[in-house]
Amino acid sequence: MLGFSEVSDIVEETRLLLPDSDHRVARAGRRVALVCSVCAGSTLALALSTSVPPVPSFKSAINYPDGLNCRSVVASDVDLDGDIDLIVTHRVQSDVSIWINSNGLGAFIPGSSLLAGAAPRIATCADIDGDLDEDLLVVNSLADSASLFENRGLDAGMNWLGFLDPVTIPTEENPHWVDTGDLDLDGALDIVIACFGVVPAPDGQENLMGEATVHLAADSVDFSVYTTVEVGLGVRPISVAIDDLNGDMAPDVVVLGEGLLGACVFLNLGLDPKTDDWLGLGAPTHLLLGSRPQAVEIADMDLDGAPDLVVASILSSTIEIAWNDGAGAFPTTTSLSSAGEPEHSLPVDLNGDGLPEIATALLADDKVAIHENRGKRIIVLRSLNPVEREPKFVAQGDFNGDGRPDLASASSNQGGPGFFSVLLNSGIAELCAADLDGSGAIGSPDLALLLGSWGPCTGPCPEDLDDSTVVNSFDLAALISNWGPCP
């Protein structure tokens, strides 16, 4: 433990290295608990708690060229070998590529290529046919259809048989997004597709109404009959998400539109108590969330038992969080600034503390932003991770089997080859939170960084070690108490 005179010498030595500056480093603080007391003599006793989870951190992206105009990426163990594989859609080529996790350590090799309809956009994997294998569902924006690829499973020798030829599911005009859930509570997954409508809109009809289509499972793979859900004039549906928003055990539907009314929340009316027939979806409640919202995801961001909405809004460059009151209403919202045109925001617990972080594809900045969830509805920008040009979608899965969620992003790279990027979660130990320069030791360079950021934080500030929004003497004490090599 350092004596008081040694601490004073270190601080004075470091001050001489610092010019006067108002520099503020962007905030990405860490939760640190300090116990500080003055002991007998001149010794300053400090203890840094290491019981909190690590701050989410990622290794440099591994970039894979893949066709033209990658639009979305899905993480799923499609070949049933216990390792997470990746599926990438290509809008220009009208196909879907399967990338196999070759060694269980997050290295991917090309597998098969599947022909979908014209201009496939968003894909998802789910056990549609009930055989315990993950099937693939893709919406085709220029074909007014979706393609369902059934997973054939394994042969007697435990070799993967691939996917069957696609079943074509008709939709309304210009389908953009798809999600699944057992809406009618019959034990089989149903499909909801957000259909954007005519592009370009006819003259004088810029606010043309789009629709969502609800496809109830007639049998394991027959979704040809559907009903339409009107979402309101000017909504132009672009994304959809399904979850139980009001705790009644019936999945509800959120349809997101680019237009005037934003998100539409449809609560599930459940079953008729007399006939057991499904009563359908209730009338929509409209939420205005940012400007030109692009994607909606659902997650319990504050761990109150009620799933919240997370929306990426490209024109306002914000991530909007609509907080659920438990009854499926969203009276309170939080807007997170996220410069760089957020295209898709994915909630995922990246550090194992139970609180979902937010990983966002920043179309204009060629980065994936990580917002750390610190609880009590405090969410702050932690890092900006470079990926290939024009990322549009983020997926998550444990690609290397280390127990930590990793990320993959799909990059369109207009005018050039498409890419997807893999970001492996490095899970840096919290014990070395004060290693600000990443050298593996806490020393004078780290102290210089901390003192150079002294005062209130205004953006990402890893120097704010005690999560107080201010770099001050408590952070200085935390740094000095761990002086020397990281464990």
C-alpha distance (Angstrom), angle and dihedral (degrees) to the residues before:
residue distance angle dihedral
M1 . . .
L2 3.77 . .
G3 3.79 121.2 .
F4 3.79 120.5 -129.5
S5 3.82 93.4 -107.5
E6 3.82 90.7 51.9
V7 3.81 90.2 51.6
S8 3.80 90.3 50.1
D9 3.82 91.4 50.4
I10 3.81 92.0 50.6
V11 3.79 93.3 48.8
E12 3.81 93.2 46.4
E13 3.81 92.1 47.5
T14 3.77 91.0 51.5
R15 3.82 94.5 46.6
L16 3.79 88.9 59.8
L17 3.81 88.4 59.4
L18 3.80 94.2 54.2
P19 3.80 125.1 84.1
D20 3.80 117.1 -150.3
S21 3.78 105.5 -83.8
D22 3.78 142.8 161.0
H23 3.79 90.0 -153.4
R24 3.80 115.6 148.1
V25 3.79 121.4 -168.4
A26 3.83 116.0 -145.2
R27 3.75 111.9 -91.6
A28 3.77 122.1 -104.3
G29 3.77 101.7 142.7
R30 3.76 128.7 179.5
R31 3.76 130.1 -134.4
V32 3.77 106.9 -106.8
A33 3.80 127.3 170.5
L34 3.81 115.5 -150.1
V35 3.74 129.7 -161.1
C36 3.81 108.5 -169.0
S37 3.78 128.4 176.1
V38 3.78 138.8 151.3
C39 3.78 110.0 -117.6
A40 3.80 131.7 -163.2
G41 3.79 114.1 -56.3
S42 3.78 116.9 0.6
T43 3.81 100.0 -42.9
L44 3.80 118.6 124.9
A45 3.82 110.4 -151.1
L46 3.82 115.9 -153.3
A47 3.79 131.6 173.5
L48 3.80 125.7 -168.5
S49 3.80 115.8 -155.0
T50 3.80 115.2 -130.5
S51 3.81 96.7 -176.9
V52 3.80 94.4 99.9
P53 3.81 124.5 88.7
P54 3.80 122.0 -96.8
V55 3.76 120.3 -95.6
P56 3.83 110.1 -103.4
S57 3.79 110.3 -96.9
F58 3.81 133.0 167.1
K59 3.77 138.7 -154.6
S60 3.80 118.9 -121.1
A61 3.79 113.4 -69.5
I62 3.80 120.9 -92.0
N63 3.82 105.6 -143.2
Y64 3.81 123.8 -152.2
P65 3.83 121.5 -167.8
D66 3.78 109.5 -134.9
G67 3.79 125.1 173.1
L68 3.79 121.4 -72.0
N69 3.79 130.3 -39.2
C70 3.80 103.8 -4.6
R71 3.80 106.2 -149.9
S72 3.80 106.9 176.9
V73 3.79 141.4 0.3
V74 3.80 129.5 -150.9
A75 3.81 126.6 -162.0
S76 3.81 115.2 -147.4
D77 3.82 140.0 134.7
V78 3.79 92.7 -114.8
D79 3.83 95.7 161.7
L80 3.82 92.9 50.0
D81 3.81 96.7 -128.4
G82 3.80 95.5 124.7
D83 3.83 95.4 -102.4
I84 3.80 125.1 105.7
D85 3.82 113.8 -112.8
L86 3.82 128.9 -167.2
I87 3.81 131.8 -123.9
V88 3.82 119.5 -163.2
T89 3.82 128.2 -167.3
H90 3.83 123.0 -147.4
R91 3.79 118.2 -156.2
V92 3.81 96.0 -164.9
Q93 3.82 99.1 45.0
S94 3.82 95.9 40.0
D95 3.78 91.2 -134.9
V96 3.79 140.7 108.5
S97 3.80 123.7 -135.0
I98 3.79 125.7 -149.4
W99 3.81 116.6 -147.0
I100 3.78 115.4 -165.0
N101 3.81 121.9 -145.0
S102 3.79 94.6 -124.6
N103 3.79 103.2 -166.0
G104 3.79 106.9 11.6
L105 3.81 89.2 -109.0
G106 3.79 98.5 96.6
A107 3.83 100.4 -88.8
F108 3.82 113.1 130.9
I109 3.81 130.9 -155.3
P110 3.82 127.7 -171.0
G111 3.78 115.4 -91.1
S112 3.78 126.3 173.5
S113 3.80 129.3 -28.4
L114 3.81 119.4 -134.4
L115 3.81 124.0 -154.9
A116 3.79 111.0 -133.0
G117 3.81 129.1 172.2
A118 3.79 126.2 -71.0
A119 3.83 115.1 -53.5
P120 3.83 102.9 -4.0
R121 3.80 112.0 -153.8
I122 3.79 122.4 171.7
A123 3.80 123.6 17.7
T124 3.79 132.0 -171.7
C125 3.79 135.9 -175.1
A126 3.79 123.5 -136.6
D127 3.80 138.8 142.2
I128 3.79 94.5 -96.2
D129 3.83 97.8 163.4
G130 3.81 96.7 42.6
D131 3.81 98.1 -119.5
L132 3.85 94.4 120.3
D133 3.84 93.3 -108.9
E134 3.81 122.0 112.9
D135 3.82 110.8 -109.4
L136 3.81 124.2 -161.6
L137 3.80 125.9 -120.8
V138 3.83 121.7 -172.7
V139 3.83 129.8 179.4
N140 3.81 117.0 -141.1
S141 3.79 110.4 -151.7
L142 3.82 98.8 -165.1
A143 3.80 95.5 39.9
D144 3.82 97.1 52.5
S145 3.76 88.5 -130.4
A146 3.77 147.2 92.0
S147 3.80 126.4 -129.4
L148 3.80 120.2 -139.0
F149 3.80 115.2 -160.7
E150 3.80 112.8 -167.8
N151 3.78 116.1 -145.7
R152 3.82 110.0 -124.0
G153 3.79 93.4 -156.0
L154 3.82 124.6 -151.6
D155 3.78 132.4 -31.1
A156 3.82 124.3 -132.7
G157 3.80 89.6 -83.1
M158 3.85 91.4 54.8
N159 3.82 92.0 -109.0
W160 3.78 117.3 143.8
L161 3.81 113.2 -111.5
G162 3.81 96.7 -159.7
F163 3.81 126.5 -137.6
L164 3.79 131.3 -38.5
D165 3.80 119.9 -119.7
P166 3.80 110.1 -77.2
V167 3.78 126.2 -86.8
T168 3.81 108.4 -139.1
I169 3.80 116.0 -133.1
P170 3.84 116.1 -164.7
T171 3.81 118.2 -132.8
E172 3.78 139.2 173.0
E173 3.82 120.1 -86.0
N174 3.80 121.3 -47.8
P175 3.82 105.2 -4.9
H176 3.81 111.8 -152.8
W177 3.81 109.9 171.9
V178 3.80 140.5 18.3
D179 3.79 138.0 -163.1
T180 3.79 135.3 169.3
G181 3.79 136.8 -138.3
D182 3.79 140.7 143.3
L183 3.80 95.9 -97.5
D184 3.82 98.0 166.3
L185 3.82 93.6 42.9
D186 3.81 95.4 -125.1
G187 3.80 95.7 128.1
A188 3.84 95.7 -102.9
L189 3.79 125.9 102.1
D190 3.78 116.6 -109.6
I191 3.81 127.1 -160.0
V192 3.81 131.3 -126.2
I193 3.80 119.5 -169.5
A194 3.82 126.9 -168.9
C195 3.82 109.4 -139.5
F196 3.78 116.0 -162.5
G197 3.80 97.0 -159.7
V198 3.79 132.4 -137.5
V199 3.83 116.6 -6.6
P200 2.95 117.5 -132.2
A201 3.78 95.4 24.8
P202 3.82 115.9 -128.3
D203 3.81 115.8 -94.3
G204 3.77 111.2 -73.6
Q205 3.81 92.7 12.6
E206 3.78 102.2 89.2
N207 3.80 88.0 135.0
L208 3.79 93.1 53.6
M209 3.78 112.1 158.8
G210 3.80 118.0 -109.9
E211 3.77 125.0 -161.5
A212 3.76 143.4 -142.4
T213 3.78 118.2 -134.6
V214 3.80 121.4 -143.4
H215 3.81 114.2 -154.3
L216 3.79 113.5 -167.9
A217 3.78 115.6 -160.6
A218 3.81 108.6 -105.0
D219 3.80 88.6 -179.9
S220 3.81 133.0 -21.0
V221 3.82 95.5 -58.4
D222 3.83 108.2 5.2
F223 3.78 109.4 109.7
S224 3.81 97.7 144.6
V225 3.81 94.4 117.4
Y226 3.78 114.2 67.9
T227 3.78 142.4 162.5
T228 3.78 125.0 -136.3
V229 3.78 125.4 -128.0
E230 3.80 115.8 -151.1
V231 3.79 109.4 -138.5
G232 3.81 100.0 -174.1
L233 3.78 138.5 -89.1
G234 3.79 113.4 -55.1
V235 3.80 97.4 10.1
R236 3.83 96.8 115.1
P237 3.85 97.9 -168.7
I238 3.79 113.2 -123.8
S239 3.81 104.4 158.4
V240 3.80 140.0 21.4
A241 3.81 135.8 -166.4
I242 3.82 132.5 -177.4
D243 3.82 129.7 -152.0
D244 3.80 141.0 127.1
L245 3.80 101.4 -87.1
N246 3.81 100.7 174.0
G247 3.80 103.8 37.4
D248 3.82 97.9 -111.0
M249 3.84 93.2 121.4
A250 3.84 91.4 -113.9
P251 3.83 117.5 112.5
D252 3.80 114.6 -116.6
V253 3.80 126.9 -155.2
V254 3.81 131.3 -126.9
V255 3.79 117.0 -166.9
L256 3.81 116.6 -168.5
G257 3.78 121.7 -154.8
E258 3.78 133.5 -169.0
G259 3.78 92.5 -139.7
L260 3.77 140.5 75.2
L261 3.79 102.7 -53.4
G262 3.80 101.4 42.5
A263 3.80 115.7 -164.3
C264 3.80 122.3 19.8
V265 3.81 117.9 -157.8
F266 3.80 115.9 -155.5
L267 3.80 114.4 -169.9
N268 3.78 115.7 -150.6
L269 3.82 112.0 -114.9
G270 3.80 91.5 -153.7
L271 3.79 125.3 -150.8
D272 3.78 130.9 -27.7
P273 3.83 104.7 -107.1
K274 3.82 91.2 -140.6
T275 3.80 103.6 41.9
D276 3.82 101.4 20.3
D277 3.81 88.1 -131.9
W278 3.77 118.6 144.3
L279 3.80 111.9 -101.4
G280 3.80 94.4 -156.0
L281 3.79 130.3 -135.5
G282 3.79 124.9 -35.1
A283 3.79 126.8 -123.8
P284 3.81 113.6 -66.9
T285 3.78 125.6 -99.9
H286 3.80 110.7 -148.3
L287 3.81 125.4 -138.8
L288 3.80 125.2 -172.7
L289 3.81 105.9 -142.0
G290 3.79 117.2 174.8
S291 3.78 125.6 -51.5
R292 3.83 120.4 -59.6
P293 3.81 95.9 -4.6
Q294 3.81 112.8 -154.8
A295 3.79 108.4 -174.7
V296 3.81 140.5 14.3
E297 3.79 127.5 -156.8
I298 3.81 129.7 177.3
A299 3.83 126.6 -135.8
D300 3.80 138.7 141.3
M301 3.78 96.0 -106.5
D302 3.83 97.6 175.9
L303 3.83 97.7 34.7
D304 3.80 93.9 -122.4
G305 3.79 92.4 131.7
A306 3.81 94.5 -103.7
P307 3.83 118.2 102.5
D308 3.80 114.6 -124.7
L309 3.82 131.1 -153.5
V310 3.82 123.2 -110.2
V311 3.81 115.1 -165.7
A312 3.81 130.6 -176.2
S313 3.82 110.6 -147.2
I314 3.76 113.8 -167.2
L315 3.81 103.5 -169.2
S316 3.80 95.9 47.4
S317 3.83 90.6 39.6
T318 3.79 90.0 -133.5
I319 3.78 140.4 127.3
E320 3.79 108.4 -137.5
I321 3.80 121.8 -154.7
A322 3.80 117.1 -165.7
W323 3.81 109.6 -161.9
N324 3.80 116.1 -139.5
D325 3.80 116.7 -132.6
G326 3.81 90.2 -153.4
A327 3.79 94.8 -101.7
G328 3.79 96.2 75.5
A329 3.80 94.7 -94.3
F330 3.80 123.5 118.1
P331 3.81 110.7 -152.2
T332 3.81 95.7 157.4
T333 3.79 129.9 54.6
T334 3.79 136.2 -178.3
S335 3.79 122.6 -154.4
L336 3.81 117.6 -153.4
S337 3.77 117.4 -162.7
S338 3.79 110.5 -125.9
A339 3.79 111.2 169.4
G340 3.78 114.0 -159.3
E341 3.82 102.7 65.2
P342 3.81 105.7 -80.5
E343 3.80 109.9 -135.2
H344 3.82 102.1 175.7
S345 3.81 132.0 7.8
L346 3.80 119.3 -161.8
P347 3.83 122.0 -165.3
V348 3.82 111.3 -143.4
D349 3.81 134.0 150.2
L350 3.79 101.3 -116.3
N351 3.81 100.1 173.1
G352 3.79 104.0 39.1
D353 3.81 98.8 -112.3
G354 3.81 93.8 118.2
L355 3.81 93.8 -111.6
P356 3.82 115.5 112.0
E357 3.78 116.2 -122.7
I358 3.82 118.8 -155.4
A359 3.81 121.6 -118.1
T360 3.81 112.0 -166.5
A361 3.80 131.9 -169.3
L362 3.83 106.8 -136.0
L363 3.79 105.6 -155.5
A364 3.81 98.2 -166.8
D365 3.82 98.0 38.5
D366 3.83 98.8 46.7
K367 3.79 90.2 -130.8
V368 3.77 142.6 111.4
A369 3.79 109.5 -130.0
I370 3.81 120.7 -149.6
H371 3.79 118.1 -152.6
E372 3.79 111.9 -167.1
N373 3.80 118.6 -138.9
R374 3.82 109.5 -138.9
G375 3.78 96.7 176.5
K376 3.80 129.9 -110.5
R377 3.81 87.6 72.0
I378 3.81 91.6 -65.4
I379 3.80 109.6 138.9
V380 3.81 121.7 169.5
L381 3.78 137.7 179.9
R382 3.80 109.2 -97.5
S383 3.80 106.9 172.4
L384 3.80 147.1 -12.2
N385 3.80 112.4 -137.5
P386 3.83 118.0 -162.4
V387 3.81 115.9 -129.3
E388 3.79 134.2 163.1
R389 3.79 121.7 -56.1
E390 3.83 120.6 -61.9
P391 3.81 104.1 -0.7
K392 3.80 112.1 -157.8
F393 3.80 106.5 172.5
V394 3.82 140.7 29.5
A395 3.81 129.6 -154.7
Q396 3.80 131.1 -179.9
G397 3.79 138.5 -149.0
D398 3.79 140.6 133.0
F399 3.80 96.8 -91.4
N400 3.81 98.4 173.1
G401 3.80 101.8 36.6
D402 3.82 97.2 -116.4
G403 3.80 94.3 124.9
R404 3.82 94.5 -107.7
P405 3.81 124.6 108.9
D406 3.81 113.6 -112.1
L407 3.81 126.8 -163.4
A408 3.79 136.5 -127.8
S409 3.80 125.4 -169.4
A410 3.80 131.2 -164.6
S411 3.83 116.0 -138.8
S412 3.79 121.9 -161.9
N413 3.85 97.0 -162.9
Q414 3.80 93.2 -167.7
G415 3.79 111.5 -134.6
G416 3.81 94.0 16.0
P417 3.80 141.4 59.8
G418 3.78 117.7 -53.7
F419 3.78 122.4 -116.8
F420 3.75 141.6 -169.5
S421 3.78 120.9 -154.0
V422 3.81 129.6 -150.9
L423 3.81 120.3 -149.4
L424 3.81 112.6 -167.8
N425 3.79 115.7 -151.9
S426 3.80 108.3 -118.5
G427 3.81 95.2 -169.0
I428 3.83 95.9 -151.7
A429 3.81 111.2 -153.6
E430 3.80 116.1 -104.3
L431 3.82 89.9 -137.2
C432 3.81 88.2 77.3
A433 3.80 95.5 45.9
A434 3.80 89.4 127.3
D435 3.82 93.0 58.0
L436 3.79 89.0 102.1
D437 3.80 97.2 167.1
G438 3.82 94.2 47.5
S439 3.81 93.3 -123.2
G440 3.79 95.7 133.3
A441 3.80 92.7 -111.1
I442 3.78 136.3 71.3
G443 3.78 110.8 -125.4
S444 3.79 147.9 124.2
P445 3.85 95.3 -46.9
D446 3.81 89.6 56.8
L447 3.78 91.0 46.8
A448 3.80 89.9 50.4
L449 3.81 90.3 53.1
L450 3.78 91.7 49.3
L451 3.81 95.4 48.3
G452 3.80 90.3 44.5
S453 3.81 89.3 59.2
W454 3.81 95.5 45.4
G455 3.80 113.8 150.1
P456 3.82 135.3 28.1
C457 3.81 118.4 -5.2
T458 3.78 118.1 -125.9
G459 3.76 102.8 179.2
P460 4.01 138.5 -12.9
C461 4.07 101.7 -1.0
P462 3.77 114.4 166.7
E463 3.83 86.1 173.1
D464 3.83 88.2 74.1
L465 3.80 92.0 88.2
D466 3.79 98.1 168.1
D467 3.83 95.5 49.2
S468 3.81 93.2 -119.4
T469 3.85 96.8 129.3
V470 3.82 87.7 -118.4
V471 3.81 129.4 85.5
N472 3.80 103.5 -137.7
S473 3.79 145.9 132.9
F474 3.81 93.3 -55.3
D475 3.79 90.4 59.6
L476 3.82 89.6 46.2
A477 3.80 89.7 52.6
A478 3.81 91.3 49.5
L479 3.79 91.9 51.9
I480 3.78 96.0 47.1
S481 3.80 93.6 46.8
N482 3.82 89.6 63.0
W483 3.83 97.3 42.2
G484 3.79 113.3 154.5
P485 3.83 137.1 33.0
C486 3.79 118.6 -7.4
P487 3.79 113.4 -112.1
